[in-house]
Amino acid sequence: MNKIIKTIKYLVLLTSFVFISCATLQNDIYISTEDNAYIYSSIEYYETGFIKIDCAYQLEQNNALNDTKTLLSEITEYLSGAKMAEPVLKARLTALKGLLHEMNGDKAESQTCYRAAKALQATDRYVLLLGVRLEKDDSARLEACHDILKIDSQNPVILLETAKILLRKGEYKNAVAKIDEALIKFNQENLEIYTEVYNPLKEYAWNLYSVTNSNSTKISHKNLTQPLTVSSMVELSFQNSTLFDNYKSSANQKTEKLISILKNERYFSAPVDHHDENASSEELLGSDFISRRLCARFLWNTFVKKQGDSSLYTKYSTRYQLSGRSRSPIADISVSNVDFDAILGVVENEIMELPDGKNFYPNKSVTMLDFLKWIKKIEE
C-alpha cells in the first residue's frame, strides 16, 4: 500500500508538469531583462559548483565536506540578497542549498529547504533529487528514482542519482550503464560540463566492475579511493585474489602476521636483492603510502612467483648488462634503478601502464582501487 501511495505521489507531482518540462533551467523561464540573465548565470555557476562537490563526495566523502560548507555559505548569502521574480530560479537554488545541508548531515535544515523549494517548483529536477536523498535508505531512494523515471524517463539528474545508488549497492555494471545514459542526455542538452565533472565517477565504477563483483570485494567501495598502504595492499591481496592462498593457515590471520610471511618470501624486496639472504625490504615496509614504483616491485615479485621462474626477477637488467645498453626505454626510470626490472616487467606484461606513453611516474601515489585492478591482471 505504501508503495502505491508513493507512486501516486510522484505521478501527481510529475504529470502536472510533463508537457511543459524542458531540457534546461534556462529554458524553464523567459529571460527578458539583463538582471534575469545575470541571475541565471549566477545559478548556473552554483549548479556547476554543486556537481563538482557532489562527484567528489561520491568518491571520497570526507574530503568534500569543507567545500560543501563554502558553497552553502555562498548560496545562502546570494538567496538573501538576490531579487528573483521567477519561482523556478529560487527553487533550484533552495534545492541546492538543501542538498548541501544533507551532505553535511543536517537533515532538519535539508527538510526545511525541500519544503520551501517544493512549494516554489515541485518538478524542478534538483528539487526532485533532494526529495530522493531525503528518503530513509538506499532501497527507498532507488524506488523513488524509479517512480520519477516512470513519468520523466529523460531526467538525467535522476538517472545519474540511480547510478550513484547502484554503485553504493555494489551493482557496478548497472551503475556504469546508468551513468552513460545520464551523460548522453546531458550532452543532448548541451550540458557537457556534466560529462567533464562526472567522468572520474564513471571511470571508478568501470574499474570496480572490471576487477570485482558485489560478492568478492571485502571493503566498502568508498575506501578504495584511499591511498594504498602496506597493510591495505596485503589485505587486498589475500582477500581478493587466489595468488596468496598457499600462505593462508587460517581465516582470521592478522595483517601483521601476513606482512611478516610475505617479507620472508621477499615480496617487498627489490628484484636485484632477491637472491641476497639479507635482502632489505625496509624501504617499502617503512613507507606511509605506496608509490607506483614500490607497487610495481610487489606486483613483479607476485608475477614472477606465479610464473615459477626466478630468472625473471632480473631479466631486464641482465639483458641490458649483456648488451652494453645504458638507455632505459622508460623516460623517467634509469637502468640503474633498483626497481628497473620490476617496472619494465609490469609494463611489458601489461599489468601497469605508462600514463602518458613514455613516463612511469614512479613517485606518484597509488589508490587501493589501482592496486586491486593490477593484482587482478596477474591472477587472470
C-alpha positions as CSV (number, residue, x, y, z in Angstrom):
1,M,0.0,0.0,0.0
2,N,2.8,2.4,0.9
3,K,4.5,1.8,-2.4
4,I,1.2,2.5,-4.3
5,I,0.7,5.7,-2.3
6,K,4.3,6.8,-3.1
7,T,3.9,6.1,-6.8
8,I,0.7,8.1,-6.9
9,K,2.5,11.0,-5.2
10,Y,5.2,11.1,-7.9
11,L,2.5,10.7,-10.6
12,V,0.6,13.7,-9.3
13,L,3.8,15.6,-8.9
14,L,5.1,15.0,-12.4
15,T,2.1,14.7,-14.7
16,S,1.2,18.3,-13.8
17,F,4.5,19.3,-15.5
18,V,5.2,16.6,-18.0
19,F,4.0,18.5,-21.0
20,I,5.9,21.7,-20.3
21,S,9.1,20.1,-18.8
22,C,12.1,21.3,-20.7
23,A,15.7,20.4,-21.0
24,T,17.5,23.1,-19.0
25,L,16.7,25.7,-16.4
26,Q,17.4,28.4,-18.9
27,N,14.5,27.1,-21.0
28,D,12.2,26.9,-17.9
29,I,11.9,30.7,-17.8
30,Y,11.7,33.6,-20.3
31,I,14.7,35.8,-19.7
32,S,13.7,39.3,-20.7
33,T,16.0,41.5,-18.8
34,E,19.7,41.8,-18.1
35,D,19.0,41.3,-14.4
36,N,17.3,37.9,-15.1
37,A,20.2,36.9,-17.4
38,Y,22.7,37.7,-14.6
39,I,20.7,35.8,-12.1
40,Y,20.6,32.8,-14.4
41,S,24.3,32.8,-15.0
42,S,24.8,33.0,-11.2
43,I,22.6,30.0,-10.6
44,E,24.4,28.1,-13.4
45,Y,27.7,28.9,-11.5
46,Y,26.3,27.5,-8.3
47,E,24.9,24.4,-10.0
48,T,28.4,23.7,-11.6
49,G,29.9,24.2,-8.1
50,F,27.5,21.7,-6.7
51,I,28.1,18.9,-9.2
52,K,31.8,19.2,-8.7
53,I,31.3,18.8,-4.9
54,D,28.8,16.0,-5.5
55,C,31.2,13.9,-7.6
56,A,34.0,14.4,-5.1
57,Y,31.5,13.5,-2.3
58,Q,30.5,10.3,-4.0
59,L,34.2,9.2,-4.4
60,E,35.7,10.5,-1.1
61,Q,33.1,11.9,1.2
62,N,35.3,13.4,4.0
63,N,37.5,15.4,1.6
64,A,34.5,17.1,0.1
65,L,32.9,18.4,3.3
66,N,34.9,21.6,3.5
67,D,33.8,22.6,0.0
68,T,30.1,21.9,0.9
69,K,30.3,24.4,3.7
70,T,31.9,27.1,1.5
71,L,29.3,26.7,-1.3
72,L,26.4,26.5,1.2
73,S,27.5,29.9,2.6
74,E,27.7,31.5,-0.8
75,I,24.3,30.2,-1.9
76,T,22.7,31.3,1.4
77,E,24.2,34.8,1.0
78,Y,23.0,35.0,-2.6
79,L,19.5,33.9,-1.8
80,S,19.2,36.6,0.9
81,G,20.3,39.4,-1.4
82,A,19.2,38.5,-5.0
83,K,15.8,39.6,-6.3
84,M,14.4,36.7,-8.2
85,A,10.9,37.0,-9.6
86,E,10.9,33.6,-11.1
87,P,10.0,30.8,-8.6
88,V,11.9,28.2,-10.6
89,L,15.2,30.1,-10.1
90,K,14.7,30.3,-6.3
91,A,13.5,26.7,-6.2
92,R,16.7,25.5,-7.9
93,L,19.0,27.4,-5.5
94,T,17.0,26.4,-2.5
95,A,17.2,22.8,-3.5
96,L,20.9,23.0,-4.0
97,K,21.1,24.5,-0.5
98,G,19.1,21.6,0.9
99,L,21.4,19.1,-0.9
100,L,24.4,20.6,0.7
101,H,22.8,20.6,4.1
102,E,22.0,16.9,3.5
103,M,25.7,16.2,2.7
104,N,26.7,17.9,5.9
105,G,24.3,15.7,7.9
106,D,21.8,18.4,8.7
107,K,18.6,16.7,7.9
108,A,16.4,19.3,9.6
109,E,17.7,22.2,7.5
110,S,17.6,20.0,4.4
111,Q,13.9,19.2,5.0
112,T,13.1,22.8,5.5
113,C,14.8,23.7,2.2
114,Y,12.9,20.8,0.5
115,R,9.5,22.1,1.7
116,A,10.3,25.6,0.5
117,A,11.7,24.5,-2.9
118,K,8.8,22.1,-3.5
119,A,6.3,24.9,-2.8
120,L,8.1,27.1,-5.5
121,Q,8.6,24.5,-8.2
122,A,7.9,20.9,-7.2
123,T,9.0,19.4,-10.5
124,D,12.5,21.0,-10.8
125,R,15.0,18.3,-11.3
126,Y,17.1,19.3,-8.3
127,V,14.0,19.6,-6.1
128,L,13.2,16.0,-7.1
129,L,16.8,15.0,-6.3
130,L,16.6,16.5,-2.9
131,G,13.4,14.6,-2.2
132,V,15.1,11.3,-3.3
133,R,18.1,11.9,-1.0
134,L,15.8,12.6,2.0
135,E,14.4,9.0,1.7
136,K,15.3,6.8,4.7
137,D,17.8,4.5,2.9
138,D,19.2,3.5,-0.5
139,S,16.4,1.0,-1.2
140,A,13.8,3.7,-0.7
141,R,15.9,6.2,-2.7
142,L,16.2,3.7,-5.6
143,E,12.4,3.2,-5.5
144,A,11.8,6.9,-5.6
145,C,14.1,7.3,-8.6
146,H,12.3,4.5,-10.4
147,D,8.9,6.2,-9.7
148,I,10.2,9.5,-11.1
149,L,11.7,7.9,-14.2
150,K,8.4,6.1,-15.0
151,I,7.0,9.5,-15.8
152,D,10.1,11.5,-16.7
153,S,12.4,9.0,-18.3
154,Q,14.6,11.7,-19.8
155,N,15.6,13.2,-16.4
156,P,19.4,12.9,-16.4
157,V,19.8,14.1,-12.8
158,I,17.7,11.2,-11.6
159,L,19.3,8.8,-13.9
160,L,22.7,9.8,-12.5
161,E,21.4,9.5,-9.0
162,T,20.2,6.0,-9.8
163,A,23.7,5.2,-10.9
164,K,25.2,6.5,-7.6
165,I,22.8,4.4,-5.6
166,L,23.6,1.3,-7.7
167,L,27.3,1.9,-7.2
168,R,26.9,2.0,-3.4
169,K,24.9,-1.2,-3.6
170,G,27.7,-2.9,-5.5
171,E,25.8,-3.2,-8.8
172,Y,28.8,-1.9,-10.8
173,K,27.8,-2.9,-14.3
174,N,24.3,-1.4,-13.9
175,A,25.9,1.8,-12.4
176,V,28.1,2.2,-15.4
177,A,25.2,1.8,-17.8
178,K,23.1,4.4,-15.9
179,I,26.0,6.9,-15.8
180,D,26.4,6.5,-19.6
181,E,22.7,7.0,-20.2
182,A,22.6,10.1,-18.0
183,L,25.7,11.7,-19.6
184,I,24.3,11.2,-23.1
185,K,21.2,13.0,-22.1
186,F,23.2,15.9,-20.5
187,N,25.2,16.2,-23.7
188,Q,21.9,16.4,-25.7
189,E,21.0,19.4,-23.6
190,N,24.4,21.0,-24.3
191,L,25.4,20.4,-20.7
192,E,28.8,18.8,-21.5
193,I,30.1,20.1,-18.1
194,Y,28.4,17.1,-16.5
195,T,30.5,14.7,-18.6
196,E,33.6,16.5,-17.7
197,V,32.8,16.5,-14.0
198,Y,31.4,13.0,-13.6
199,N,33.9,11.2,-15.8
200,P,36.0,10.2,-12.7
201,L,32.9,8.6,-11.2
202,K,32.2,6.7,-14.4
203,E,35.9,5.5,-14.5
204,Y,35.7,4.5,-10.9
205,A,32.5,2.5,-11.4
206,W,34.0,0.9,-14.5
207,N,37.2,-0.1,-12.7
208,L,35.2,-1.7,-9.9
209,Y,33.1,-3.6,-12.5
210,S,36.3,-4.7,-14.2
211,V,38.1,-6.1,-11.2
212,T,35.5,-7.4,-8.9
213,N,31.8,-8.0,-8.3
214,S,29.5,-7.3,-5.4
215,N,30.3,-10.6,-3.7
216,S,34.1,-10.5,-3.8
217,T,35.1,-7.1,-2.5
218,K,35.6,-7.2,1.2
219,I,35.7,-3.5,1.9
220,S,33.4,-0.6,1.3
221,H,33.8,0.9,-2.2
222,K,34.4,4.3,-0.8
223,N,37.5,3.1,1.0
224,L,39.0,2.1,-2.3
225,T,39.7,5.8,-3.2
226,Q,42.2,6.0,-0.2
227,P,45.9,5.8,-0.8
228,L,47.4,2.3,-0.7
229,T,49.4,1.4,2.4
230,V,51.4,-1.8,3.2
231,S,48.5,-3.1,5.3
232,S,45.8,-2.4,2.8
233,M,48.0,-3.9,0.0
234,V,48.4,-7.1,1.8
235,E,44.8,-7.3,2.9
236,L,43.5,-6.7,-0.6
237,S,46.0,-9.3,-1.9
238,F,44.7,-12.0,0.4
239,Q,41.0,-11.1,0.3
240,N,40.6,-10.5,-3.4
241,S,42.9,-13.0,-5.2
242,T,43.9,-16.6,-5.1
243,L,47.6,-15.7,-5.6
244,F,48.4,-16.0,-1.9
245,D,46.3,-19.0,-0.9
246,N,49.4,-21.0,-0.2
247,Y,50.2,-18.7,2.7
248,K,46.8,-18.9,4.4
249,S,46.8,-21.0,7.5
250,S,43.5,-19.7,9.0
251,A,40.7,-17.5,8.0
252,N,41.5,-15.0,10.7
253,Q,45.2,-14.3,10.3
254,K,46.2,-10.9,11.5
255,T,47.6,-8.4,8.9
256,E,50.9,-8.1,10.8
257,K,51.4,-11.9,10.5
258,L,50.6,-11.8,6.8
259,I,53.1,-9.0,6.3
260,S,55.7,-11.0,8.1
261,I,55.1,-14.0,5.9
262,L,55.4,-12.0,2.7
263,K,58.5,-10.3,4.0
264,N,60.2,-13.6,4.5
265,E,59.1,-14.6,1.0
266,R,60.8,-11.4,-0.4
267,Y,57.7,-9.9,-1.8
268,F,58.8,-6.5,-0.6
269,S,62.4,-6.7,-1.8
270,A,63.7,-5.1,-4.9
271,P,64.3,-7.7,-7.7
272,V,68.1,-7.1,-7.7
273,D,68.1,-8.1,-4.0
274,H,66.1,-11.2,-4.4
275,H,68.9,-13.7,-4.0
276,D,70.5,-11.9,-1.1
277,E,69.7,-13.6,2.2
278,N,69.9,-10.2,3.9
279,A,67.7,-8.5,1.2
280,S,66.3,-5.3,2.5
281,S,62.6,-4.6,2.2
282,E,62.6,-1.7,4.7
283,E,62.0,1.0,2.1
284,L,58.7,-0.5,1.1
285,L,57.7,-1.6,4.6
286,G,58.7,1.8,6.0
287,S,56.5,3.8,3.6
288,D,53.4,5.6,4.8
289,F,51.9,5.2,1.4
290,I,52.9,3.0,-1.5
291,S,54.2,4.8,-4.6
292,R,53.9,3.4,-8.2
293,R,57.5,2.2,-8.1
294,L,57.1,0.3,-4.8
295,C,53.8,-1.1,-6.0
296,A,55.5,-2.3,-9.2
297,R,58.0,-4.1,-7.0
298,F,55.4,-6.0,-5.1
299,L,53.4,-6.8,-8.3
300,W,56.5,-8.0,-10.2
301,N,57.5,-10.3,-7.3
302,T,54.0,-11.7,-7.3
303,F,54.0,-12.2,-11.1
304,V,57.4,-14.0,-11.0
305,K,56.4,-16.3,-8.2
306,K,53.3,-17.2,-10.1
307,Q,55.4,-18.0,-13.2
308,G,57.7,-20.1,-11.1
309,D,60.9,-18.9,-12.9
310,S,63.3,-17.0,-10.7
311,S,65.4,-15.9,-13.7
312,L,62.6,-13.4,-14.5
313,Y,63.4,-11.3,-11.4
314,T,66.4,-9.6,-13.1
315,K,65.5,-10.4,-16.7
316,Y,65.7,-6.9,-18.0
317,S,68.8,-5.6,-16.1
318,T,70.7,-8.8,-17.1
319,R,69.8,-8.3,-20.7
320,Y,70.9,-4.7,-20.7
321,Q,74.2,-5.5,-19.0
322,L,75.0,-8.2,-21.6
323,S,74.1,-5.9,-24.5
324,G,76.0,-2.9,-23.0
325,R,73.0,-0.7,-23.4
326,S,72.5,2.0,-20.8
327,R,69.5,3.9,-22.0
328,S,66.2,3.0,-20.4
329,P,63.1,2.6,-22.6
330,I,61.1,4.4,-19.9
331,A,61.9,8.1,-19.8
332,D,61.8,8.6,-16.0
333,I,63.3,5.2,-14.9
334,S,67.1,4.6,-15.2
335,V,68.6,1.2,-15.9
336,S,70.5,1.6,-12.5
337,N,67.2,2.0,-10.6
338,V,66.8,-1.0,-8.1
339,D,63.3,-1.4,-9.4
340,F,64.1,-1.2,-13.1
341,D,63.3,-4.9,-13.6
342,A,60.0,-4.6,-11.7
343,I,58.8,-1.5,-13.6
344,L,59.8,-2.7,-17.0
345,G,58.3,-6.1,-16.2
346,V,54.9,-4.9,-15.1
347,V,54.7,-2.5,-18.1
348,E,55.8,-5.1,-20.7
349,N,53.4,-7.7,-19.3
350,E,50.6,-5.1,-19.3
351,I,50.0,-5.2,-15.6
352,M,50.7,-1.5,-15.1
353,E,50.8,1.3,-17.7
354,L,52.7,4.3,-18.8
355,P,50.1,7.1,-18.1
356,D,51.4,9.3,-20.9
357,G,53.0,6.6,-23.1
358,K,56.6,7.4,-22.1
359,N,56.9,8.1,-18.3
360,F,56.1,5.8,-15.4
361,Y,55.7,8.5,-12.7
362,P,57.4,6.3,-10.1
363,N,56.7,8.6,-7.1
364,K,53.0,9.1,-7.8
365,S,50.7,7.7,-5.1
366,V,48.5,4.7,-5.7
367,T,44.9,4.1,-4.6
368,M,43.6,0.8,-3.3
369,L,41.5,0.5,-6.5
370,D,44.5,1.0,-8.7
371,F,46.2,-1.9,-6.9
372,L,43.2,-4.1,-7.0
373,K,42.9,-3.6,-10.7
374,W,46.6,-4.5,-11.2
375,I,46.7,-7.6,-8.9
376,K,43.6,-8.9,-10.8
377,K,45.6,-8.8,-14.0
378,I,48.2,-11.1,-12.6
379,E,45.6,-13.5,-11.5
380,E,43.9,-13.7,-14.9
